[in-house]
Amino acid sequence: MVLEHAAGLPDAGTLVVVSHGGTIRTTIGRLLGLESHHWEGLGGLSNCCWSVLGEGARGWRLLEHNAGTLPEPVLGDDD
């Protein structure tokens, strides 16, 4: 389904997919053409983090993984 949505994007368009870490890791592994026993090598995603993929001449590439930080301080955490 991700590929179908990505195919419908305009040039330089962006598709945002939101899901749980395991589902995202599986999707990334499939897009990269990795065998399932290699998916765990991608590592998990921390809360509120993301991965960036780009499509190149030879297929999908993982450009960033587990990117982003949580805001600090989070209001109410120092009480």
N, C-alpha and C positions, 0 to 999 in steps of 0.2 A: 504494500500500500504506500510506503514511503516513496518508492521509485515512481509510482503513478503520479503522486503529488509533485515530486521534483521535476518530472517530465513536463508538467503543465506550467512551470514557472517561466516568467519572462527572462530575457537575458539579464544576468547579474542579479536575479531574484534570490530571495532568502526564504527557506522553509524552516520553521521552528517546530520541533517535535518535543513534546513534554511527556515524560513517563517516569517510571521507576528505573533505578539503576540497572537492574538485571535485564530488563527489556531493552534498554538503550544499548547495553553491552552486546546483547544478541543481535540487535539491528546493525550496529557498527560492524560486528564480525561478519555478518552476511554481506553487507555492502562492500567490505574490503575483500571478500572472497576467502576468508579464513575458514579452516576446518574447525568444527565446534570445540575440539579439545584445545584450541589455541585462544578461544575467546577470553578465558580467565586471565591470560597474559596481558590483556588490555587494562586490567585493574578496575576497581569499582569507582563509581562517581560519588564524591562527597555531596552532602546536602547543598542545594542551591548552586551547584556547579554545572558546567556544560562541556560539550565536545563540539568541535567544528570540523566538518568534512567538506571537501571540495571535489568536484568532478574534473578530472584532467583527461588528457589524450589516452591514457592507459587505464582509465577507470577511476574509482573513488580513492581519495587519499585522506588520511587522518592528519589534520593540520594542528589541532589543539585537543588535549584531553584533560579532563578534570580541572578546567580553567575556572577562575573566579574565586572570590573570597567573600566571606560573610562580613557584613558591616560590624564595625566595633566602635564603641561599645553598643551592645544591643540594649535598648531602653528597658529598664527594670532588672537587669542582670546584676547590678551593683548594690541592690538593696539588701 
